[in-house]
Amino acid sequence: MEAGAEHPARLRVGLIGPGRAGTALGRALARAGHSVVAVHAVSQHSLQGAAASFPQAALADPARVIEDADLVLLTVPDDALPGLVSGLAETGAPYAGRLVMHASGRHGLRVLEPAARNGALPLALHPVMTFTGRDDDVDRIKGTSFGITAPQALRAVAEVLVIEMGGEPVFIPEENRALYHAALVFASSHLAALVAEASELLTRAGAEQPGRMLGPLLSAALDNAVRLGDAGLTGPVASGDDGSVAAHVAALGDASQGALKAYLALARLTADRALAAGTLRPADAERLLDVLGDP
């Protein structure tokens, strides 16, 4: 699109809850040619961030944000979303005819039913990305998958919005939203905890810069896992080395009971998957599971 050209279907965007995700999505929509016209924020920090990111937008109460917008982004924390949607419906917020979108992974369309009953057009568009609050968050959206749940009549609209922001649409049925979100948290949030724990254990083992040790190893392991699936399983559990696993269990038992419990659970999962994939022999798996029994 040429500079200064009008977007063919320009939407007025209202943003309620301009945190990390909301700000990134608002900026992505603005970059696509839409216009963020109104923002509602509560904390002083959020107000300052909204004013910096969307200087042309009015700072307003939620009802006014909805009234001024064609597309309303509700990007508040998951636990606050049901109360916000129903509270606005009860106070007569002008939902009718407006696209009302949230970016929660956990919730689908059900949480938007109070708005839909009042005429809103509901969308659940969840970016599969973690945001930091930095200016480059909007660039992280490029190539990011979005978990979409939308009414059949709005699937094309949802798809276009995601593509305009630079994302890749993936449709998730309403009944599978919790499983979808659990899978993402299982992979990402637990990974952060595992890396932090591994760094602490390496420091206790005498490594001065555990991050430099783990960075290349984890990058290669993640690449293998994403590309190869179970065929990318490596390490002593996947190879049936029960002697090494026994040494790990003993060392972790002395160093950290929390780390030991996590190691045992993940090692059992790894053994189960390697056995099912045929890369671990049943006899080796039996010896491993003896070692991985509750200490």
C-alpha positions as CSV (number, residue, x, y, z in Angstrom):
1,M,0.0,0.0,0.0
2,E,1.4,3.4,-1.0
3,A,2.3,5.9,1.8
4,G,-0.7,7.9,2.8
5,A,-3.2,5.6,1.0
6,E,-6.3,4.9,2.9
7,H,-6.7,1.3,4.2
8,P,-9.4,-0.4,2.1
9,A,-11.2,-1.6,5.3
10,R,-9.8,0.7,8.0
11,L,-11.1,-0.1,11.4
12,R,-11.3,2.2,14.5
13,V,-9.7,0.1,17.2
14,G,-10.4,0.5,20.9
15,L,-8.1,-1.0,23.5
16,I,-9.1,-2.0,27.0
17,G,-6.1,-3.1,29.0
18,P,-3.0,-1.9,27.2
19,G,-0.5,-4.3,28.8
20,R,2.3,-6.0,27.0
21,A,0.1,-8.1,24.7
22,G,-2.6,-5.4,24.1
23,T,0.0,-2.8,23.2
24,A,1.8,-5.2,20.8
25,L,-1.5,-6.1,19.1
26,G,-2.7,-2.5,18.9
27,R,0.6,-1.5,17.3
28,A,0.4,-4.4,14.9
29,L,-3.1,-3.4,13.8
30,A,-2.0,0.3,13.5
31,R,0.9,-0.9,11.3
32,A,-1.6,-2.8,9.1
33,G,-3.4,0.5,8.5
34,H,-6.1,0.5,11.2
35,S,-6.4,3.3,13.7
36,V,-6.2,3.0,17.5
37,V,-8.7,5.7,18.5
38,A,-9.4,5.1,22.2
39,V,-7.7,3.4,25.2
40,H,-8.7,2.5,28.7
41,A,-6.0,1.9,31.3
42,V,-6.0,1.8,35.1
43,S,-2.4,2.1,36.4
44,Q,-0.3,5.1,35.9
45,H,2.3,3.0,34.2
46,S,-0.3,1.7,31.7
47,L,-1.6,5.2,31.1
48,Q,1.9,6.4,30.3
49,G,2.6,3.5,28.0
50,A,-0.7,4.0,26.2
51,A,0.0,7.7,25.7
52,A,3.5,6.9,24.3
53,S,2.4,4.0,22.0
54,F,-0.9,5.6,20.8
55,P,-0.5,9.4,21.0
56,Q,-3.6,10.1,18.8
57,A,-5.9,7.9,21.0
58,A,-8.3,9.3,23.5
59,L,-7.9,8.0,27.1
60,A,-11.4,7.1,28.1
61,D,-13.6,4.9,30.2
62,P,-14.4,1.4,28.9
63,A,-17.9,2.3,27.6
64,R,-16.5,5.2,25.6
65,V,-13.8,3.1,24.2
66,I,-16.4,0.6,22.9
67,E,-18.6,3.4,21.6
68,D,-15.7,4.9,19.6
69,A,-14.5,1.7,18.1
70,D,-15.3,-0.8,15.3
71,L,-13.0,-3.4,16.8
72,V,-12.5,-3.6,20.6
73,L,-9.5,-5.4,22.1
74,L,-10.1,-6.7,25.6
75,T,-6.5,-7.5,26.7
76,V,-6.9,-7.8,30.5
77,P,-5.6,-10.8,32.6
78,D,-7.5,-14.1,32.0
79,D,-9.1,-14.0,35.5
80,A,-10.4,-10.5,35.0
81,L,-11.9,-11.1,31.6
82,P,-15.2,-12.7,32.5
83,G,-16.0,-10.0,35.0
84,L,-15.1,-7.2,32.6
85,V,-17.2,-8.6,29.7
86,S,-20.3,-9.2,31.9
87,G,-19.9,-6.0,33.9
88,L,-19.9,-3.9,30.8
89,A,-22.9,-5.8,29.4
90,E,-24.8,-5.2,32.7
91,T,-24.1,-1.4,32.5
92,G,-25.3,-1.2,29.0
93,A,-22.0,-0.8,27.1
94,P,-22.7,-0.3,23.4
95,Y,-21.5,-3.7,22.2
96,A,-24.0,-3.9,19.3
97,G,-22.4,-4.3,15.8
98,R,-18.8,-4.1,17.1
99,L,-16.1,-6.8,16.8
100,V,-15.1,-7.6,20.3
101,M,-11.9,-9.6,20.6
102,H,-9.8,-11.0,23.4
103,A,-6.3,-12.4,23.3
104,S,-6.6,-15.0,26.0
105,G,-5.2,-18.5,25.4
106,R,-7.4,-20.0,28.0
107,H,-10.7,-18.6,27.0
108,G,-12.7,-19.1,23.8
109,L,-16.0,-17.6,22.8
110,R,-18.0,-18.6,25.9
111,V,-16.4,-15.7,27.9
112,L,-17.8,-13.2,25.4
113,E,-21.4,-14.5,25.5
114,P,-22.7,-11.5,27.6
115,A,-21.3,-9.2,24.9
116,A,-22.6,-11.4,22.0
117,R,-26.1,-11.3,23.6
118,N,-26.0,-7.6,23.3
119,G,-25.1,-7.7,19.6
120,A,-21.3,-7.9,19.7
121,L,-19.4,-9.9,17.1
122,P,-17.1,-12.1,19.2
123,L,-13.5,-13.2,18.4
124,A,-10.9,-15.1,20.4
125,L,-7.4,-14.4,18.8
126,H,-4.5,-15.6,21.0
127,P,-0.9,-14.9,19.8
128,V,1.4,-17.8,20.6
129,M,4.1,-15.5,21.8
130,T,5.5,-14.0,25.0
131,F,5.9,-10.3,25.1
132,T,8.3,-8.3,27.2
133,G,7.0,-4.7,27.0
134,R,9.8,-3.5,24.8
135,D,9.4,-1.7,21.5
136,D,10.3,-4.7,19.5
137,D,7.3,-6.7,20.7
138,V,5.3,-5.8,17.7
139,D,8.0,-7.3,15.5
140,R,7.7,-10.6,17.3
141,I,4.2,-11.0,15.9
142,K,5.5,-11.6,12.4
143,G,5.3,-15.3,11.7
144,T,3.6,-16.0,15.1
145,S,0.7,-18.5,15.2
146,F,-2.6,-17.2,16.5
147,G,-5.0,-19.7,18.2
148,I,-8.4,-18.5,16.7
149,T,-11.9,-19.4,17.9
150,A,-14.6,-17.6,16.1
151,P,-18.2,-18.2,14.9
152,Q,-18.4,-19.7,11.4
153,A,-19.6,-16.4,10.0
154,L,-16.6,-14.5,11.4
155,R,-13.8,-17.0,10.6
156,A,-12.8,-15.1,7.5
157,V,-12.7,-11.8,9.4
158,A,-10.5,-13.4,12.1
159,E,-8.2,-14.8,9.5
160,V,-7.7,-11.5,7.8
161,L,-7.0,-9.7,11.0
162,V,-4.3,-12.2,12.0
163,I,-2.7,-12.1,8.5
164,E,-2.8,-8.3,8.5
165,M,-0.9,-8.3,11.8
166,G,1.7,-10.7,10.3
167,G,0.6,-13.8,12.1
168,E,-0.5,-17.3,11.0
169,P,-4.1,-18.3,11.8
170,V,-4.8,-21.7,13.4
171,F,-8.4,-22.5,14.3
172,I,-9.0,-24.1,17.7
173,P,-12.5,-25.5,18.5
174,E,-14.1,-23.9,21.6
175,E,-14.2,-27.2,23.5
176,N,-10.4,-27.6,23.1
177,R,-9.2,-24.2,24.3
178,A,-8.2,-25.4,27.8
179,L,-6.1,-28.3,26.2
180,Y,-4.6,-25.9,23.7
181,H,-3.6,-23.5,26.4
182,A,-2.3,-26.2,28.7
183,A,0.0,-27.5,25.9
184,L,1.5,-24.1,25.3
185,V,2.1,-23.5,29.0
186,F,3.5,-27.0,29.4
187,A,6.1,-26.1,26.7
188,S,6.9,-22.5,27.5
189,S,6.3,-21.6,31.1
190,H,7.7,-24.9,32.4
191,L,10.7,-24.5,30.2
192,A,11.6,-21.2,31.8
193,A,11.4,-22.9,35.3
194,L,13.5,-25.8,34.1
195,V,16.2,-23.5,32.7
196,A,16.3,-21.4,35.8
197,E,16.6,-24.6,37.9
198,A,19.3,-26.0,35.7
199,S,21.3,-22.8,35.8
200,E,21.1,-22.8,39.6
201,L,22.3,-26.5,39.7
202,L,25.2,-25.7,37.3
203,T,26.3,-22.8,39.5
204,R,26.3,-25.1,42.6
205,A,28.3,-27.6,40.5
206,G,31.0,-24.9,39.9
207,A,30.0,-23.4,36.5
208,E,30.6,-19.6,36.5
209,Q,28.4,-18.8,33.5
210,P,25.7,-21.4,33.2
211,G,23.8,-19.3,30.6
212,R,26.7,-19.6,28.2
213,M,26.7,-23.4,28.7
214,L,23.0,-23.8,28.3
215,G,22.3,-21.5,25.4
216,P,23.8,-23.5,22.5
217,L,22.6,-26.8,24.0
218,L,19.0,-25.7,24.5
219,S,18.9,-24.1,21.1
220,A,20.0,-27.4,19.4
221,A,17.6,-29.4,21.6
222,L,14.7,-27.2,20.8
223,D,15.4,-27.3,17.1
224,N,15.6,-31.1,17.2
225,A,12.4,-31.4,19.1
226,V,10.4,-29.1,16.8
227,R,11.8,-30.7,13.6
228,L,12.0,-34.3,14.6
229,G,9.5,-34.9,17.4
230,D,10.2,-38.1,19.4
231,A,13.1,-39.0,17.0
232,G,14.9,-36.0,18.5
233,L,14.9,-37.5,22.0
234,T,18.5,-37.8,23.3
235,G,20.3,-38.3,26.6
236,P,20.7,-41.2,29.0
237,V,17.0,-41.8,29.4
238,A,16.3,-42.1,25.7
239,S,19.3,-44.3,25.3
240,G,18.6,-46.6,28.2
241,D,21.6,-45.6,30.3
242,D,20.3,-46.5,33.7
243,G,23.7,-46.1,35.4
244,S,23.9,-42.5,34.5
245,V,20.3,-41.9,35.5
246,A,20.9,-43.5,38.8
247,A,23.8,-41.2,39.4
248,H,21.6,-38.2,38.5
249,V,19.0,-39.3,41.0
250,A,21.5,-39.6,43.8
251,A,23.1,-36.2,43.0
252,L,19.8,-34.4,42.8
253,G,18.6,-36.0,45.9
254,D,21.5,-34.4,47.7
255,A,21.2,-31.0,45.9
256,S,17.5,-30.3,45.5
257,Q,14.4,-32.3,46.3
258,G,12.3,-30.0,44.0
259,A,14.7,-30.7,41.1
260,L,14.7,-34.4,41.8
261,K,10.9,-34.6,41.7
262,A,10.8,-32.8,38.4
263,Y,13.6,-34.9,37.0
264,L,11.8,-38.1,37.9
265,A,8.6,-37.0,36.3
266,L,10.1,-35.8,33.1
267,A,12.4,-38.8,32.9
268,R,9.4,-41.2,33.1
269,L,7.6,-39.2,30.4
270,T,10.7,-39.4,28.2
271,A,11.1,-43.1,28.7
272,D,7.4,-43.6,27.9
273,R,7.7,-41.6,24.7
274,A,10.9,-43.3,23.6
275,L,9.5,-46.7,24.3
276,A,6.3,-45.9,22.3
277,A,8.5,-44.6,19.4
278,G,10.5,-47.8,19.4
279,T,13.8,-46.0,20.1
280,L,14.1,-47.5,23.6
281,R,14.1,-51.3,24.1
282,P,11.6,-52.8,26.6
283,A,14.4,-54.4,28.7
284,D,16.2,-51.0,29.0
285,A,12.9,-49.3,29.8
286,E,12.3,-51.8,32.6
287,R,15.7,-51.1,34.2
288,L,15.1,-47.3,33.8
289,L,11.7,-47.4,35.5
290,D,13.3,-49.3,38.4
291,V,15.8,-46.5,38.9
292,L,13.0,-43.9,38.4
293,G,10.8,-45.3,41.1
294,D,9.9,-43.1,44.1
295,P,13.2,-42.7,46.1
